[in-house]
Amino acid sequence: MFPINRTRPSRLLRGTAALAAAPLLLVACSSTDSTPAPTRAADAITIQDQWIKAADSEMSAAFGELTNKGDKALTVVSATSPASARVELHEVVADASGTKTMRPKKGGFVIPAHGSLALAPGADHIMFMGLNGPLRTGSETPVTLSFDDGSTVTFTAQVRDFPGNQENYVPDGDHHAGAPAPAHTPGA
């Protein structure tokens, strides 16, 4: 005769009880709140037709179309790229005589809800200042956008040739105090 193992039925009952309790615990821990989780600005943005102007040194700019799929306006407050020591958000404005001037865009780029913002030569653009090396046609460069909610999105843009128009650069007084105002091509 075989000896009787009295611990086996006890283990089996405990295991069965644990399995039966698991679904109850999962239901108790789940939330019945149907409120969606907050959406980060970066999750609502798409970037298309992005490109960067080829340049040997000093300055260049990135362009493209930013589309907001979300229900509220979103604001890009800064940008970075390993291609440049400094990256700024810029706009181009004309004075009374029609002379175009490029300057940092106060408040950043606002992308309307369910709308788009075009970054284009002679208009809003992402400015690379103090290039870390040449930007050669056909190469690609990453650019990271930061939003006012702290979220970020990174995209890659191809470097292209573009002759551009000459506009004056007016540095932000607080940010560039004492710096000379170089001639600049917003498409540069």
C-alpha positions in Angstrom: 0.0 0.0 0.0 1.0 3.5 -0.7 1.1 6.1 2.1 -1.6 8.7 2.0 -0.4 12.3 1.4 -2.7 14.5 3.3 -1.0 17.7 2.2 -1.9 17.3 -1.5 -5.7 17.9 -1.2 -5.0 20.9 1.0 -2.6 22.4 -1.6 -5.1 21.7 -4.3 -7.9 23.4 -2.4 -5.7 26.5 -1.8 -4.7 26.7 -5.4 -8.3 26.4 -6.6 -9.4 29.1 -4.2 -6.6 31.5 -5.4 -7.6 30.9 -9.0 -11.2 31.6 -8.2 -10.4 34.8 -6.4 -8.1 36.3 -9.1 -11.0 37.5 -11.3 -12.6 39.2 -8.3 -9.4 41.0 -7.5 -9.0 42.2 -11.0 -12.6 43.6 -11.1 -12.0 45.2 -7.7 -8.8 46.9 -8.9 -10.2 48.1 -12.2 -11.6 51.6 -12.6 -15.1 52.3 -13.8 -14.1 55.9 -14.6 -14.5 56.3 -18.4 -12.6 59.6 -18.4 -9.8 59.4 -21.1 -6.2 59.9 -19.9 -4.9 63.4 -20.6 -3.3 63.6 -24.1 0.2 65.0 -24.4 0.6 67.7 -27.1 3.3 65.6 -28.9 0.8 62.7 -29.3 -1.6 65.0 -31.4 1.1 66.3 -33.8 2.2 65.0 -37.2 5.0 66.5 -39.3 5.1 66.1 -43.0 7.1 67.6 -45.9 9.9 68.4 -43.5 13.3 69.6 -44.9 16.4 71.6 -43.9 18.3 74.0 -46.1 21.8 72.9 -47.1 24.5 75.1 -45.6 28.3 75.0 -45.1 28.4 76.9 -41.8 26.8 79.4 -39.4 23.0 79.2 -40.0 20.3 77.2 -41.6 16.6 76.5 -41.1 14.0 73.7 -41.0 10.6 73.8 -42.7 7.6 71.5 -43.0 3.9 71.2 -42.1 2.8 70.7 -38.5 -0.7 69.3 -38.1 -2.6 69.1 -34.8 -5.1 66.2 -34.7 -6.2 67.3 -31.2 -9.2 69.2 -29.9 -7.2 72.1 -28.4 -4.5 74.5 -29.8 -0.9 73.4 -29.1 2.2 75.5 -28.7 5.7 74.6 -29.7 8.0 76.5 -27.2 11.4 75.3 -28.3 13.4 73.1 -30.6 16.8 71.3 -30.5 19.0 69.4 -33.0 22.4 67.9 -32.8 23.2 69.8 -36.1 23.4 73.1 -34.3 24.7 74.7 -31.1 21.4 76.8 -30.8 18.0 76.3 -32.3 15.3 79.0 -32.2 11.7 79.4 -33.4 11.6 82.3 -35.8 9.1 84.4 -37.7 9.6 86.8 -40.7 7.9 90.2 -40.5 7.8 93.1 -42.9 8.3 96.7 -41.7 6.5 99.7 -43.2 8.9 99.9 -46.1 8.4 96.2 -46.9 11.8 95.1 -45.7 11.6 91.7 -44.2 13.2 91.0 -40.9 13.6 87.6 -39.2 13.3 87.5 -35.4 12.6 85.0 -32.6 8.9 84.3 -32.3 7.6 85.3 -28.9 5.4 82.7 -27.4 6.4 80.0 -29.9 4.4 78.4 -32.7 0.7 77.9 -32.0 -0.9 75.1 -34.0 -4.7 75.4 -34.0 -7.0 72.5 -33.0 -7.7 70.3 -36.0 -5.5 72.7 -38.0 -2.0 73.0 -39.4 1.0 75.4 -39.3 3.2 75.8 -42.3 6.9 76.4 -41.6 8.2 77.9 -44.8 11.0 80.1 -46.2 10.1 83.8 -45.6 7.6 82.8 -42.8 7.7 80.9 -39.5 10.7 78.5 -39.4 13.0 76.6 -37.1 16.4 78.4 -37.1 19.7 76.6 -36.7 22.4 79.0 -35.4 26.0 78.0 -34.9 26.0 74.8 -37.1 28.2 72.0 -35.7 29.2 71.1 -39.2 28.1 71.4 -42.8 24.5 70.3 -43.7 25.0 68.4 -47.0 22.3 67.9 -49.6 20.7 64.4 -49.2 21.8 63.9 -45.6 19.2 63.8 -42.8 19.1 65.5 -39.4 16.8 65.0 -36.4 14.9 67.9 -34.9 13.1 67.7 -31.5 10.2 70.0 -30.8 9.2 70.8 -27.2 5.6 71.7 -26.3 4.3 73.9 -23.5 3.0 70.8 -21.6 6.6 69.4 -21.5 6.1 66.7 -24.1 8.4 66.4 -27.1 8.4 64.9 -30.5 11.4 64.2 -32.7 11.3 64.0 -36.5 14.0 63.6 -39.2 14.3 66.1 -42.0 16.3 65.7 -45.3 18.8 68.4 -46.2 17.9 70.1 -49.6 19.3 72.9 -51.7 17.4 76.2 -51.6 18.7 79.6 -52.7 16.4 81.6 -50.4 15.8 85.3 -50.0 17.9 87.7 -48.0 16.2 89.2 -44.9 17.7 91.0 -41.9 18.1 89.2 -38.6 17.0 91.0 -35.5 18.1 89.1 -32.4 16.0 89.0 -29.3 17.4 91.8 -27.1 17.3 89.6 -23.9 18.6 86.5 -25.6 21.3 88.0 -27.8 22.5 91.1 -26.0 25.6 92.6 -27.6 25.5 90.1 -30.5 25.9 91.6 -34.0 22.9 91.3 -36.3 24.2 89.2 -39.2 22.5 89.2 -42.5 20.4 86.1 -42.7 18.4 84.1 -45.2 15.3 82.6 -43.4 15.6 79.8 -45.9 19.2 79.6 -44.9 
